């Protein structure tokens, strides 16, 4: 599928042993993976130029693609529940005077199975699985990929989609160590959905760390830096719209024009905005290569 204009800012995981977490990173409109943008960086990876990516409303919705993952036996309704828990990991952060000024609503399941933003049509922020193949060369052992589309002048996020690599990775919801924990993967990817970048390469404890070996459940718990990042992005006293409607309105199918009725229910009406959007591929969450391949050869095999 095409993804224009987009720059690959995906970082493959490589296990890093570091004693403590470093500062959080907020994603920005300046893409450090694009040499033409010549972004200034704080340390090795966090851009300091450009507008901070952010949702302008205090309410954001997501949807689960209706097929879920048939290969891994993950039903869309169950995935919705896991996604809600992963979002709650972020929204329950202690910001001192309250929690982050954000609530999350579910609009799923939806029929559209493409990661896209329709600038002249209705949209949905979708969590979807790739059962047949992982379509991103160079990140074959990635657990997931989050694409955020935004206004390049303001940093306003228009749309965010999460693709999960169920083709190669045995994802489970059991939390027992049998396979890779889906809630842990989602906690990381939904951090990107909310506008957070990767932590410093030396950070081995944060949910937004750059490396993880696929073991355990510790990505489900925020570090102090993770909490500081989400609180900086959405402080409790933030004044913002409370609309929960996706950009240009909600639709379950792909390519629904604005002037057609909603395909499903949206929580509040929206105004139609016609801005061109840039896209940033924020995360390719991958394990140590050998560990990911061992897990992918589980009972269902590897395709």
PyMOL commands that set and color helices and strands:
alter all, ss='L'
color gray80, all
select helices_A, chain A and resi 35-37+76-91+182-193+218-220+224-233+289-296
alter helices_A, ss='H'
color red, helices_A
select strands_A, chain A and resi 6-8+41-42+46-47+59-64+103-106+126-129+142-150+157-164+171-172+180-181+278-286
alter strands_A, ss='S'
color yellow, strands_A
deselect
rebuild
show_as cartoon
